[in-house]
Amino acid sequence: MGNTDEEKIDKVLKLMAGVPKHKRGAKFVCVLVLITPNGKQYTVKEECKGEILDVPRGKYGFGYNPIFFIPEYNKTFAELKSEIKNNISHRGKALKKMNKILEKISSQQ
């Protein structure tokens, strides 16, 4: 890739130029897979839905966070404090689910 986050955001914004707000729905997706030594497989998948803005906002985070808008908070991922973002993000939710699976596996041993 080699592109900076800003270059990637600019590319998305150029591709989305003229796309009406009601068609700018987006989501981040995280899939985690755990395969135990005995071959048992566990998979979790979580999403965080939002919208793509016309212009970047915020200074926190990385990647597409400045244009990924969460309507319930009226902020982009780049504007949210990490505590809130970790609770609602695709990664945070997937890690919580996987942690429950790990706790269950540990308690069975």
FIRO-755308 format. One line per field, with one value per atom (N, C-alpha, C, O, CB): residue in three letters; chain; x, y, z; residue number from 1. Coordinates in steps of 0.05 Angstrom, whole numbers. Glycine has a CB too. Layout:
% FIRO-755308
type <- (ALA|...) $
mol <- (A|...) $
X <- (X|...) $
Y <- (Y|...) $
Z <- (Z|...) $
seq <- (NUM|...) $
% end
This chain:
% FIRO-755308
type <- (MET|MET|MET|MET|MET|GLY|GLY|GLY|GLY|GLY|ASN|ASN|ASN|ASN|ASN|THR|THR|THR|THR|THR|ASP|ASP|ASP|ASP|ASP|GLU|GLU|GLU|GLU|GLU|GLU|GLU|GLU|GLU|GLU|LYS|LYS|LYS|LYS|LYS|ILE|ILE|ILE|ILE|ILE|ASP|ASP|ASP|ASP|ASP|LYS|LYS|LYS|LYS|LYS|VAL|VAL|VAL|VAL|VAL|LEU|LEU|LEU|LEU|LEU|LYS|LYS|LYS|LYS|LYS|LEU|LEU|LEU|LEU|LEU|MET|MET|MET|MET|MET|ALA|ALA|ALA|ALA|ALA|GLY|GLY|GLY|GLY|GLY|VAL|VAL|VAL|VAL|VAL|PRO|PRO|PRO|PRO|PRO|LYS|LYS|LYS|LYS|LYS|HIS|HIS|HIS|HIS|HIS|LYS|LYS|LYS|LYS|LYS|ARG|ARG|ARG|ARG|ARG|GLY|GLY|GLY|GLY|GLY|ALA|ALA|ALA|ALA|ALA|LYS|LYS|LYS|LYS|LYS|PHE|PHE|PHE|PHE|PHE|VAL|VAL|VAL|VAL|VAL|CYS|CYS|CYS|CYS|CYS|VAL|VAL|VAL|VAL|VAL|LEU|LEU|LEU|LEU|LEU|VAL|VAL|VAL|VAL|VAL|LEU|LEU|LEU|LEU|LEU|ILE|ILE|ILE|ILE|ILE|THR|THR|THR|THR|THR|PRO|PRO|PRO|PRO|PRO|ASN|ASN|ASN|ASN|ASN|GLY|GLY|GLY|GLY|GLY|LYS|LYS|LYS|LYS|LYS|GLN|GLN|GLN|GLN|GLN|TYR|TYR|TYR|TYR|TYR|THR|THR|THR|THR|THR|VAL|VAL|VAL|VAL|VAL|LYS|LYS|LYS|LYS|LYS|GLU|GLU|GLU|GLU|GLU|GLU|GLU|GLU|GLU|GLU|CYS|CYS|CYS|CYS|CYS|LYS|LYS|LYS|LYS|LYS|GLY|GLY|GLY|GLY|GLY|GLU|GLU|GLU|GLU|GLU|ILE|ILE|ILE|ILE|ILE|LEU|LEU|LEU|LEU|LEU|ASP|ASP|ASP|ASP|ASP|VAL|VAL|VAL|VAL|VAL|PRO|PRO|PRO|PRO|PRO|ARG|ARG|ARG|ARG|ARG|GLY|GLY|GLY|GLY|GLY|LYS|LYS|LYS|LYS|LYS|TYR|TYR|TYR|TYR|TYR|GLY|GLY|GLY|GLY|GLY|PHE|PHE|PHE|PHE|PHE|GLY|GLY|GLY|GLY|GLY|TYR|TYR|TYR|TYR|TYR|ASN|ASN|ASN|ASN|ASN|PRO|PRO|PRO|PRO|PRO|ILE|ILE|ILE|ILE|ILE|PHE|PHE|PHE|PHE|PHE|PHE|PHE|PHE|PHE|PHE|ILE|ILE|ILE|ILE|ILE|PRO|PRO|PRO|PRO|PRO|GLU|GLU|GLU|GLU|GLU|TYR|TYR|TYR|TYR|TYR|ASN|ASN|ASN|ASN|ASN|LYS|LYS|LYS|LYS|LYS|THR|THR|THR|THR|THR|PHE|PHE|PHE|PHE|PHE|ALA|ALA|ALA|ALA|ALA|GLU|GLU|GLU|GLU|GLU|LEU|LEU|LEU|LEU|LEU|LYS|LYS|LYS|LYS|LYS|SER|SER|SER|SER|SER|GLU|GLU|GLU|GLU|GLU|ILE|ILE|ILE|ILE|ILE|LYS|LYS|LYS|LYS|LYS|ASN|ASN|ASN|ASN|ASN|ASN|ASN|ASN|ASN|ASN|ILE|ILE|ILE|ILE|ILE|SER|SER|SER|SER|SER|HIS|HIS|HIS|HIS|HIS|ARG|ARG|ARG|ARG|ARG|GLY|GLY|GLY|GLY|GLY|LYS|LYS|LYS|LYS|LYS|ALA|ALA|ALA|ALA|ALA|LEU|LEU|LEU|LEU|LEU|LYS|LYS|LYS|LYS|LYS|LYS|LYS|LYS|LYS|LYS|MET|MET|MET|MET|MET|ASN|ASN|ASN|ASN|ASN|LYS|LYS|LYS|LYS|LYS|ILE|ILE|ILE|ILE|ILE|LEU|LEU|LEU|LEU|LEU|GLU|GLU|GLU|GLU|GLU|LYS|LYS|LYS|LYS|LYS|ILE|ILE|ILE|ILE|ILE|SER|SER|SER|SER|SER|SER|SER|SER|SER|SER|GLN|GLN|GLN|GLN|GLN|GLN|GLN|GLN|GLN|GLN) $
mol <- (A|A|A|A|A|A|A|A|A|A|A|A|A|A|A|A|A|A|A|A|A|A|A|A|A|A|A|A|A|A|A|A|A|A|A|A|A|A|A|A|A|A|A|A|A|A|A|A|A|A|A|A|A|A|A|A|A|A|A|A|A|A|A|A|A|A|A|A|A|A|A|A|A|A|A|A|A|A|A|A|A|A|A|A|A|A|A|A|A|A|A|A|A|A|A|A|A|A|A|A|A|A|A|A|A|A|A|A|A|A|A|A|A|A|A|A|A|A|A|A|A|A|A|A|A|A|A|A|A|A|A|A|A|A|A|A|A|A|A|A|A|A|A|A|A|A|A|A|A|A|A|A|A|A|A|A|A|A|A|A|A|A|A|A|A|A|A|A|A|A|A|A|A|A|A|A|A|A|A|A|A|A|A|A|A|A|A|A|A|A|A|A|A|A|A|A|A|A|A|A|A|A|A|A|A|A|A|A|A|A|A|A|A|A|A|A|A|A|A|A|A|A|A|A|A|A|A|A|A|A|A|A|A|A|A|A|A|A|A|A|A|A|A|A|A|A|A|A|A|A|A|A|A|A|A|A|A|A|A|A|A|A|A|A|A|A|A|A|A|A|A|A|A|A|A|A|A|A|A|A|A|A|A|A|A|A|A|A|A|A|A|A|A|A|A|A|A|A|A|A|A|A|A|A|A|A|A|A|A|A|A|A|A|A|A|A|A|A|A|A|A|A|A|A|A|A|A|A|A|A|A|A|A|A|A|A|A|A|A|A|A|A|A|A|A|A|A|A|A|A|A|A|A|A|A|A|A|A|A|A|A|A|A|A|A|A|A|A|A|A|A|A|A|A|A|A|A|A|A|A|A|A|A|A|A|A|A|A|A|A|A|A|A|A|A|A|A|A|A|A|A|A|A|A|A|A|A|A|A|A|A|A|A|A|A|A|A|A|A|A|A|A|A|A|A|A|A|A|A|A|A|A|A|A|A|A|A|A|A|A|A|A|A|A|A|A|A|A|A|A|A|A|A|A|A|A|A|A|A|A|A|A|A|A|A|A|A|A|A|A|A|A|A|A|A|A|A|A|A|A|A|A|A|A|A|A|A|A|A|A|A|A|A|A|A|A|A|A|A|A|A|A|A|A|A|A|A|A|A|A|A|A|A|A|A|A|A|A|A|A|A|A|A|A|A|A|A|A|A|A|A|A|A|A|A|A|A|A|A|A|A|A|A|A|A) $
X <- (16|0|17|19|-19|30|48|35|48|64|8|-5|-9|-12|-32|-8|-13|-43|-59|-2|-50|-78|-93|-115|-82|-79|-92|-97|-117|-74|-78|-81|-104|-119|-55|-106|-128|-155|-174|-124|-156|-181|-188|-211|-179|-168|-173|-184|-202|-148|-174|-183|-212|-228|-166|-219|-247|-265|-287|-250|-257|-274|-278|-299|-261|-257|-260|-279|-296|-232|-277|-295|-324|-342|-286|-328|-354|-366|-388|-354|-350|-359|-386|-389|-339|-406|-432|-451|-474|-429|-441|-458|-475|-464|-442|-502|-518|-514|-507|-548|-520|-515|-529|-518|-525|-554|-569|-557|-566|-598|-537|-524|-495|-479|-526|-488|-460|-457|-438|-451|-475|-473|-448|-439|-497|-436|-411|-409|-424|-386|-391|-386|-358|-346|-406|-347|-322|-329|-349|-305|-314|-319|-293|-271|-329|-296|-273|-281|-302|-265|-264|-268|-244|-221|-273|-248|-227|-231|-254|-225|-209|-211|-191|-167|-206|-199|-182|-183|-205|-190|-160|-159|-142|-118|-147|-154|-140|-121|-123|-161|-103|-84|-98|-87|-65|-122|-136|-153|-168|-154|-150|-163|-191|-203|-165|-201|-228|-226|-207|-239|-245|-244|-267|-290|-246|-260|-280|-277|-255|-276|-300|-300|-319|-342|-306|-311|-329|-327|-306|-322|-350|-351|-368|-390|-363|-357|-372|-369|-351|-361|-389|-390|-395|-406|-412|-387|-394|-404|-389|-370|-429|-441|-439|-441|-471|-436|-434|-439|-452|-407|-429|-431|-405|-388|-454|-401|-377|-383|-402|-366|-368|-371|-358|-343|-360|-364|-352|-324|-307|-369|-319|-293|-284|-301|-294|-258|-248|-253|-253|-218|-257|-260|-247|-249|-291|-233|-221|-192|-181|-236|-179|-150|-142|-119|-137|-161|-155|-157|-170|-173|-143|-146|-128|-108|-174|-135|-118|-136|-161|-96|-124|-139|-162|-159|-150|-185|-209|-225|-247|-227|-215|-230|-240|-262|-212|-225|-234|-259|-272|-212|-265|-289|-311|-332|-281|-305|-325|-342|-333|-311|-366|-385|-404|-416|-400|-407|-425|-449|-446|-411|-472|-494|-503|-511|-518|-503|-512|-496|-506|-511|-471|-453|-449|-437|-427|-459|-455|-425|-417|-471|-409|-380|-368|-380|-366|-344|-329|-313|-311|-310|-303|-285|-261|-251|-276|-252|-229|-235|-217|-218|-261|-269|-276|-278|-292|-279|-287|-263|-242|-302|-268|-247|-244|-263|-254|-221|-215|-233|-240|-186|-242|-259|-285|-295|-264|-297|-322|-318|-333|-335|-297|-292|-287|-297|-267|-272|-267|-292|-294|-247|-312|-337|-355|-371|-352|-353|-372|-359|-373|-385|-332|-319|-321|-326|-289|-318|-318|-297|-302|-314|-273|-252|-257|-254|-225|-266|-272|-293|-290|-281|-315|-337|-327|-335|-361|-312|-302|-283|-284|-288|-265|-247|-262|-254|-226|-283|-299|-311|-311|-320|-322|-334|-313|-317|-347|-289|-268|-258|-251|-245|-257|-248|-267|-258|-246|-293|-312|-307|-309|-341|-301|-295|-270|-269|-292|-249|-224|-229|-218|-203|-246|-252|-266|-261|-269|-285|-299|-280|-282|-322|-263|-243|-225|-220|-226|-216|-198|-212|-200|-189|-238|-252|-258|-264|-279|-257|-262|-237|-238|-272|-214|-189|-182|-162|-166) $
Y <- (-24|0|25|39|0|31|54|81|101|54|82|107|115|98|107|141|150|149|146|180|151|152|175|172|155|198|221|216|223|246|203|196|176|179|185|157|138|151|145|115|169|184|201|201|202|215|231|214|223|245|190|173|165|166|147|158|151|175|172|141|198|222|229|238|246|225|230|210|217|228|185|164|169|162|136|181|185|213|220|182|229|256|254|238|271|269|269|248|247|266|229|209|221|233|184|219|232|219|196|230|235|226|200|183|248|196|172|147|125|175|151|128|125|112|130|137|137|118|121|165|100|80|64|57|62|58|43|26|31|62|7|-8|-18|-24|-31|-19|-32|-60|-64|-17|-80|-108|-120|-115|-124|-135|-149|-179|-185|-137|-197|-225|-236|-232|-240|-250|-263|-293|-303|-253|-308|-337|-348|-339|-349|-367|-381|-410|-422|-375|-423|-451|-463|-456|-459|-480|-491|-513|-523|-502|-521|-542|-568|-584|-548|-573|-598|-594|-612|-607|-571|-566|-554|-550|-591|-549|-536|-507|-493|-538|-498|-471|-454|-464|-472|-430|-410|-385|-376|-403|-374|-351|-330|-337|-358|-305|-284|-262|-257|-272|-250|-228|-206|-210|-238|-181|-158|-135|-134|-149|-118|-95|-69|-69|-99|-48|-21|-6|-1|-6|2|16|46|57|8|59|88|99|87|97|123|137|150|156|159|154|167|197|204|155|214|243|254|240|257|279|293|303|305|316|309|320|306|300|351|303|290|308|333|284|295|310|294|269|314|308|295|289|289|270|283|279|252|245|301|237|211|189|191|206|167|144|144|159|141|128|124|115|113|103|111|101|119|143|74|107|121|134|144|102|133|143|172|178|142|190|218|221|242|235|201|204|184|184|200|167|147|159|161|121|167|182|162|146|203|165|149|167|184|137|164|182|183|205|174|161|160|179|189|132|184|201|228|246|188|231|255|263|286|279|241|245|224|203|244|230|210|193|200|223|170|154|171|167|129|189|205|227|240|218|231|251|238|251|267|211|197|192|186|171|193|185|155|141|194|145|116|98|76|111|107|90|84|62|104|105|102|85|67|129|93|79|49|33|91|42|14|-1|-25|11|12|-2|-6|-25|15|11|9|0|-7|36|-2|-9|-38|-55|-1|-45|-72|-89|-112|-73|-78|-92|-96|-118|-77|-75|-78|-98|-115|-51|-98|-117|-146|-164|-110|-149|-176|-186|-210|-175|-169|-178|-186|-205|-156|-171|-178|-206|-222|-157|-211|-237|-259|-281|-238|-254|-275|-279|-301|-267|-258|-261|-279|-295|-233|-277|-294|-324|-342|-286|-328|-355|-365|-388|-356|-349|-357|-363|-382|-335|-347|-352|-378|-393|-329|-384|-410|-433|-453|-410|-431|-452|-456|-479|-445|-435|-436|-450|-465|-408|-444|-455|-485|-499|-440|-495|-523|-540|-565|-526|-527|-543|-549|-561|-527) $
Z <- (0|0|0|-20|24|23|24|27|31|0|24|27|56|73|13|61|88|94|76|92|119|126|112|102|157|111|97|68|57|101|55|26|22|3|15|40|38|42|28|59|62|67|43|34|92|31|7|-15|-30|-1|-19|-40|-36|-55|-42|-11|-5|-10|-22|24|-1|-5|-34|-42|10|-50|-79|-91|-108|-93|-84|-94|-86|-100|-85|-62|-52|-59|-51|-22|-73|-80|-95|-114|-98|-86|-98|-88|-95|-127|-71|-60|-38|-19|-49|-39|-19|9|11|-27|30|57|63|77|77|54|60|47|53|51|30|17|26|13|-13|48|58|82|97|65|85|107|104|82|107|126|126|152|171|124|152|176|177|157|179|202|207|216|231|228|208|215|227|216|191|248|260|263|275|287|254|257|271|263|230|293|308|308|311|337|304|304|324|324|275|340|359|352|351|388|349|345|367|370|316|383|406|397|375|427|415|408|399|384|431|410|402|376|368|425|363|338|339|318|323|363|365|356|363|394|340|329|340|342|298|347|357|339|334|387|330|313|324|332|284|326|333|311|300|361|307|287|299|309|260|297|307|287|271|334|288|269|285|307|248|273|283|259|240|297|260|237|240|262|233|218|218|190|174|228|186|160|153|170|161|127|117|114|99|91|127|125|100|86|149|93|71|77|59|62|103|111|137|153|114|140|165|189|187|162|212|238|260|261|244|278|301|298|276|307|321|321|333|333|336|344|357|337|316|381|342|325|301|300|316|282|258|235|238|263|212|189|181|178|195|178|169|192|187|153|216|239|236|245|263|223|220|202|203|210|185|168|175|162|139|195|204|226|249|213|220|237|251|238|222|278|294|301|319|319|288|293|322|332|276|337|365|382|402|376|375|391|378|389|396|353|337|335|336|350|332|330|312|307|358|302|287|307|331|266|298|315|324|346|300|308|314|335|346|290|341|361|388|408|351|388|412|430|420|405|456|475|473|466|504|479|475|491|482|482|516|532|518|517|559|506|491|466|460|484|451|426|430|415|412|451|457|463|458|480|475|481|457|457|502|437|415|389|370|410|389|364|357|375|366|333|323|337|344|293|340|353|383|394|350|397|425|431|449|436|415|419|413|427|402|392|385|406|413|357|417|438|463|477|444|470|494|490|509|499|466|461|463|474|434|450|451|479|486|432|495|522|538|555|536|533|547|539|556|540|514|504|518|527|473|520|533|562|573|530|576|604|607|626|616|589|590|586|600|569|566|561|585|593|536|597|620|644|658|629|647|670|667|686|674|642|636|640|640|608|644|646|675|681|634) $
seq <- (1|1|1|1|1|2|2|2|2|2|3|3|3|3|3|4|4|4|4|4|5|5|5|5|5|6|6|6|6|6|7|7|7|7|7|8|8|8|8|8|9|9|9|9|9|10|10|10|10|10|11|11|11|11|11|12|12|12|12|12|13|13|13|13|13|14|14|14|14|14|15|15|15|15|15|16|16|16|16|16|17|17|17|17|17|18|18|18|18|18|19|19|19|19|19|20|20|20|20|20|21|21|21|21|21|22|22|22|22|22|23|23|23|23|23|24|24|24|24|24|25|25|25|25|25|26|26|26|26|26|27|27|27|27|27|28|28|28|28|28|29|29|29|29|29|30|30|30|30|30|31|31|31|31|31|32|32|32|32|32|33|33|33|33|33|34|34|34|34|34|35|35|35|35|35|36|36|36|36|36|37|37|37|37|37|38|38|38|38|38|39|39|39|39|39|40|40|40|40|40|41|41|41|41|41|42|42|42|42|42|43|43|43|43|43|44|44|44|44|44|45|45|45|45|45|46|46|46|46|46|47|47|47|47|47|48|48|48|48|48|49|49|49|49|49|50|50|50|50|50|51|51|51|51|51|52|52|52|52|52|53|53|53|53|53|54|54|54|54|54|55|55|55|55|55|56|56|56|56|56|57|57|57|57|57|58|58|58|58|58|59|59|59|59|59|60|60|60|60|60|61|61|61|61|61|62|62|62|62|62|63|63|63|63|63|64|64|64|64|64|65|65|65|65|65|66|66|66|66|66|67|67|67|67|67|68|68|68|68|68|69|69|69|69|69|70|70|70|70|70|71|71|71|71|71|72|72|72|72|72|73|73|73|73|73|74|74|74|74|74|75|75|75|75|75|76|76|76|76|76|77|77|77|77|77|78|78|78|78|78|79|79|79|79|79|80|80|80|80|80|81|81|81|81|81|82|82|82|82|82|83|83|83|83|83|84|84|84|84|84|85|85|85|85|85|86|86|86|86|86|87|87|87|87|87|88|88|88|88|88|89|89|89|89|89|90|90|90|90|90|91|91|91|91|91|92|92|92|92|92|93|93|93|93|93|94|94|94|94|94|95|95|95|95|95|96|96|96|96|96|97|97|97|97|97|98|98|98|98|98|99|99|99|99|99|100|100|100|100|100|101|101|101|101|101|102|102|102|102|102|103|103|103|103|103|104|104|104|104|104|105|105|105|105|105|106|106|106|106|106|107|107|107|107|107|108|108|108|108|108|109|109|109|109|109) $
% end
